[in-house]
């Protein structure tokens, strides 16, 4: 994961960006602290974008889990059908 130089700026959910990382030029995940929640926006380039909202108690755990799931997916050789299944499962889980 490569850290992007956006910390402290305003993110897509109008919160302060706390973390913004990219993996293998294939996916990105951003953590924002908003007024009433934490927002995690992530995506696989050209295929999926997703934003999930979490309370102040479990946002870091969810960020780490989402990051791991994205990395595992990018590192696998998948068919088109497997990719679609991943996107559905990921967006349902988070």
Order of alpha helices (4+ residues) and beta strands (2+ residues): beta-beta-beta-beta-beta-alpha-alpha
